[in-house]
Amino acid sequence: MTKRRRGEREVGERVQAADHGDATCGSDDSIGSGTGEHALAASGWPSARLICVFLLLAAATVASFNWGLYLRQVLRDPNPAIGVPNYDFFQYYVAGHNWRLGIDPYLDQPTAPGAIQHPMGSRGVVDGYIYPPTWVPAYGALSRLSYDSARAVWLILGVVAFVAAAVVAVTGARGRRLEVATAVAVLTVASYPFQLALIQGQIDLLVAGLSIAAFLLYPRGRGWPTAALLALTISAKLTPLLMLAGLIVFYRDWRLLLKALVCSVWLFLMSLVWVDVGLYREFGTEVMVRISDPDPLWNNQSLIRYFSEAPGLARAITALGFGGVLLVAYRWGVASDQLATEARLLPRRGEHAALLLLAISAMLVFSPLTWVMAYVWVIVPAALLLVGTRWRGRALPPVTVAVGVALSQMIPQDDPVLSVLNLAGAVVMLVGLILFYTPLSTLWTSRSTVDATGRRG
């Protein structure tokens, strides 16, 4: 066997371990294992399956009674400050419409015949279209429809992408599929960011769904599906870059970097058939500078909002935060490999889910603009990590992360305390993941057990 083939085999085994590792780690002391299920039944409590069915019915009941209001807002009610429903999607629609007319989608041009103006373009803050121009032709195609038809299509695309991420998560949670499906359903129904994403028509619902599905497909697809989907979502919104970087450094899979670059270059070249290269230049030199300045509004649930008066410092904190989290992810991966070699344990599936939630938490905390809707990213990976993973030891680790998840899905208010609910949740998740879910602590425990007993822990 050649060195190259041996290397590819090792990467494949390490990747598959994140998805299949639970089956190799004995379940005697695992919460939610078969032993725990029998003990639950013997104690007279309902079975886990019955509890899940009950929770699914409760979630369906809550949705049927409460979501009528939200669907009405999505489909009919205009934003009183804007005059149109689905204000965020309206900006994408305007960008596509104006682009079809040969008008710069990033700028208001009141004198241009036929142009639609951004309703809040004169506020002097970040408004209008602020994303890469790669998807502008798609928005242009949508703008050929009436606005009501276009936003209905957009709503369907976002929901389908979110459901696709949930399906990938559920199918990968062997032995706990019903539990993960239940957790996703309950979190979705209880999530204010999800409801607000529907009302605003925000791109996060679509991008989060595709990005999370791409991340979770990595252990199964050996890179290309993940690289292609992440390249696609990064071309729509830059934030999934952190997820891609986290995968690369955790698994030290530099082939994934090459594959993502190939897919990104192909998307860029294909977009040049319709998009003028000058729009890319404008996005890189002007728009990115503008959106890197944090907005001080309370519904910007980012740590960086507190540094809006010092944009240079804000950019430095963002860079340090992202870099620090990538360093943690790298150390996780190194420790995970050492654990697999020295203690004869493969990396658990939970490590992959924890890595995903770590990247998302860092993205939410350190991005200069993290509107409330962005916390929809948390739902699927949180369900997979907290319910779909057999974890060992103390109850404190999952409880800590669960508290952060709960805070991240609440309704913030314009209040000194309540205005930081979602941000506080992201910080708690980030700290909890670093302190409790790192393979470094697992490695230390395993080594201690081996030293004490003379056999594998």
N, C-alpha and C positions, 0 to 999 in steps of 0.2 A: 504494500500500500504506500503510495507516494506521500510526501510530507503535506502536500496541498490537500490530498483527500483526507488525511488524518485530521488536519485542521478544520476542514469543513464538517467532518463527522463530529468533532468535539464541540463546535459551535452549535450544530444541530441538536446534540444531546443536551447542551446547556439550555438551549431555547426551549426544547420540549419539556425539560425539567420544570420550568415555570408553570407549565400547564398540567403536567402529569405527576408532579412530585408528591402530591397529597397521598396518592395511592401507595407510595413507598415508605411513607413516614407512619409508623404504626398508629392506630387510632384508639389504642386502649385509654390514653389519657387525653383524648381530643374532645373538646366541647362539640356537641352535635354528632358524635360518632354513633355507630350502632349500639355500643354499650350504653351511651347516654340516653339513646332513644328508648331502649328497653327499661332503663331505670325510671325514665319519665312515665312510661306506661304502667310500671309496677307501683308507682307512687299514687296512682289514681288520677293523674292529670291527663287531659286530652292529648292525643298523639300530635306530633309536629305537623303531620299532614292535615289533620282536622283544624288545627290552629291556623294554618295557612289558608285553608278554604274559607274559614270564618273571616280572616282579615281581608281576603280578596273580595268577599261579598260586602264587607263594610266599606272598603275603598270604592267599590262600584256604587254603593248607595250614596256615599258622600259626594261622589262625582256627579251622580244624576241629579242631586238636589242643589248642589252649589255651583256646578260648572255652567249651568244655563246662563248665569249672569256674565261669566267671562266670555262664553261663546258669543253672547249678544254684543259685548264690547268689541270682540274681534271682528265680527261680521257687520256691525251696524253703527256703533257709537263713534263719532269723531272725537278726537282729542280736543277739549275745549280751548287749549292754548294754540292749537295748530290748525284745526278746522278739517282734518282728515283722520280716518282711522288708520291703525297700523303705521304710526309715524316713522318708525325706523325703516320699514320696508318702503315707505313713500320716498325716502332718500335714494334708495337703490333704483327705484322705478324712475325717478327724475334723472338720475345719472344715465340710465340706459336710454331714456327718451332724448335727452339733450345730446348724447353721444351720436345717436342715429342722425341727428340734424347737423352733425359736424361741429358741435359746441363742446368746449372743455367741460367734462363732467365734474371737475373739482371746483369750478368757479360759478358764481352767479353772474349772468350777463343779461341785465334787464332790457337792453336794447335789441337783443337777438330775436328775430321773428320766430314765433312758435315755441320758444324755450319756456320750460316750466321753472319757476324760481323756488329755491328752498325757502319755506315759510319763515324760518328763524335765521336766515342767513345774515341778518344785520345785527345779531346779538353780540358779535365780537368774541364768541367762544367757539369751541369745536362743534360744528354742525355740518350738515351736508355729507357728501360721500367722502369717506376717509380711508378706503381700502385700496389694495393694489388694483391696477386696471385690468387684470387678466380676466375677471368675470364680467366686465362691463358689456361685452357682446351678449352674454346670457341675459343680463338685465335689459339690454336693448331688445332682445327677442320677446321678453315678457312685456315690455312697454308697447308692443304692437297690440296687445290685448287691452281691453278696458281696465281701469284701475281695480275695480271690484273683481273681475275675473283673474287678473294677475295676482292679486293678494290671496285669492283662494288657492291658486296653484302653489304659491309660495308657502302657505300654511300646510298644505298636503305634503310638500317636499320636506319641510322641517320635521313634521310629525313622523313621516316614514323614516327619515334618517335617525331620529331618536329611537324609534322602535327597533330599527336595525341594530343599533348599539346594544339595546337591551337583549335582543335575541342572541347576539354573539356572546354576551356575558352569560346568559342563561344556559346556552348549549355547552359552554365551556366549564360549567360548574357541575361536573358529574357527581351524582349522589346528593346534590343540593339544588337541583334546578327549580323545584317548586318553591323552595325557600327564597332563592334569589329573585324569581319572578314576583313573588309576593312583596319582597322588600322594595323592588323597583316600583311596583304599582302603588304601594302605600306612600313611599317618599314622593312620587310624582303628584299624587292627589294632594298631599300636604304641602307641596312646595310653592311658595309665593314666587320665587324667581321663574319657575316654569310657567305659571299663570301669566306673569308679566311679559315673558318672552312671547307668548301667544298674542297678548294684547298689542304689543309694540311691533310685532313682526320682525323681531331681531334676528340677525344672521347667526347668533350663537347656537340656536336650536339645531340648525342644519350643520354647521361646522363642528359643533361638539359631537353630534351623533356620528358623523363620518370619521372624525379623529379618534374617538374612543373605540369605534369598531376596528379601525386600522391598528390601533395599539394592541387590542386584545387578539387580533388575528396573527400577530407576530409569532407566537410560539407554534402556530399551525402552518403558516404559509412560507416560512423561511425567508421573509424579507420583501419580495416583490409586491404582493398586495398591500402590505403596510407602507412601503415606499411610495407606491403610486397614489394611494388614498391620502397620505400625509402631504405629498407634494401638491395634490389638488386642493386640500383644505388650507395649506399655507399660502397658496396663490389667491385664496379668498380673504384670509385674515392671518396675520403673521404669528399669532400667539401659539399655534401648534408646534412652532419651531422648538419650543422648550421640551415638548413631549418627544419629538424626534431625537433631540440631543440627549435626553435622559435614556432612551433606549440604546443609543450608540455607546454611551459611556458605561452603562451598567453591564451590557453584554460584551463590551469591547468589540463590537461588530462593525468594523470599518467598511465592510462590504455594503452594509445598509446605508451608510453615508454615500457611497458611490452610487448605489441604486437610486437613492432619493435625488441626488444631483442629476443623474441621467433623466429621471422623470420630470424634474423641474425645468431642465433645459429644454426638453421636448415640449412641455406646456408653454414655455416662454416663446419658443420658435413658432409653435402653432398659433399662439395668440397674435403674433405679428402679422398674420394674414389679415386680421381685422383691426388690430390696435396699433396706433402710431407709437413708435419707440419713444417719442417725446413725452408721452404720458407716463412711461416708466421713469424717465428722467425727472419729471415734475413730482412724481410720488416720492422718489428717493431723496430729492434735494429740498423739497418744500413741505409736502404733506406730512412726511415722517417727522420732520422737525416740529411741526405744529402739534401733532398728536402725542409727541413725547413729553409735552408740557402737561403736568397733571392738572385736572380740574378740581377746584376746592369744594364743589358742591357735596352735600352730605350723601347723596345717592351714588356718588363715586366711592364704592366700597373697596378702596385700595389704601394701603399704608402710605403710598406716595402722595396722596392728596394733601397730607399735612406739610408737604414741602413745596407747595405751589408757588410760594414767594421766592424760592431758590431753585429754579429749574435745573441748573447745573448740578447741584447737590442731589436733586431728585433722580436725574439720569444716572449718577454715580451709584446711588443706593439700589436702583433697579438692576444695574449691571452686577453689582456685588451680590445682591440677593440671588439672581439667576445663577451666577457663577458658583456661589456657595452651595446651592442645592445640587448643581451638577457634580460638584466635588463629593457631596454626600452620596449621590447615586453611584459614582465611580467606586467609592469605598465599599458601598453595599455589594456591588458586583464582585469586587476582589474578595471580600470576606465570604460571600456566598460560594465562590469557587473553592476557597480553602476549606470551608465546611464540608463541601461535597467530597473533597479528596481525603481529608484527615478523619472525618467522623463517618464516612461512608453514607452520607445523606445527600440526596439531590435537593436543589433549591425548591422550595415549596411554591405552589401556585399562588399562595398569598403574597409572596414577594413581588410578583408581577403586578398584582392588583395594588399593592402598597406603593410600588414605584409610580404607577399611573396616578394615584391620588396625591402622591408627593408632588409630582410635576404640576398637577392642576392646582393644588393649594398654593404653590410658589407663584404660579402664573397669576392667580387671583390677588395675592398679597402684594406682589412687587410690580405688577403692570401699572403704568401711569393712569390708565383709564379702565376701571373695572365696574361697570354699571351693574345694578342689582341682577339684571337678567343673566349675567355671565355665570352666576352661581348654579345655573342649570347643569353645568359641567359636572357637578359633584354627584348627582343622583345615582347614575349607573355604577361608577367605580366604588362608591361608598357601599352600595348594596352588595356588590361582589366581594368586597374585602370583609365587611362586618358579618355577613350572613353566609357567604359562599365559601369561606375559608375555614378549615379546621385549625384552630389555634390552640396552643398549649400554654399552661401556666396560669398566671394571675388574670383576674378579670379587669384589672385597671387599664391595660392597653386598649382593648376595644371600647371600653366605657369612655375613655378620654376622647378617642376619635369620634365616637358616637355623639358626644356632647358637641363637638365641633361641627359635625354634620347637621345636627338639629339647629344650632344657631345660624348656620349658613343658609338655611331654608326659611327663616322667619321673615316677618315684614318689618323692615327698618322704618324709623320715623325721624322727622326733623326735630330731634331732641338730643341733648348732650350725651345721654347714655344709649338710647335706642337707635341712634344714628350709626352705631358701629356694630350692630348685631352680626351682619354677614361677615364683615371683616374680622371680628373677634372669632367667629367660627372657623374661618380659614386659618387664622393664626394658631388656634388650638389644634386643628388637624395637622398643621405643619409641624408644630412642636411635638405632638403626640407621635406622629410617624417617625420623626427623627429619633426620639427617645426610646420608643418601644418596638418599632417594627424593623429596625435595622438588623441585618444579619450579623453585624458586629456583636450585638448582645447575645444572639443565638450561638455564635461561634464561641464566645467566652463561656456560656453555660455548658455547651457541649464539651469543650476542653476540660472544664472543671469536673464534669461527670466522668469523663474518661480517666482523668488523673485519680479520681477518688475510688473508682470501681475497677479500673483496669480493663474495661470493655466499653463498647459504644454506648453513648448516652441516648 
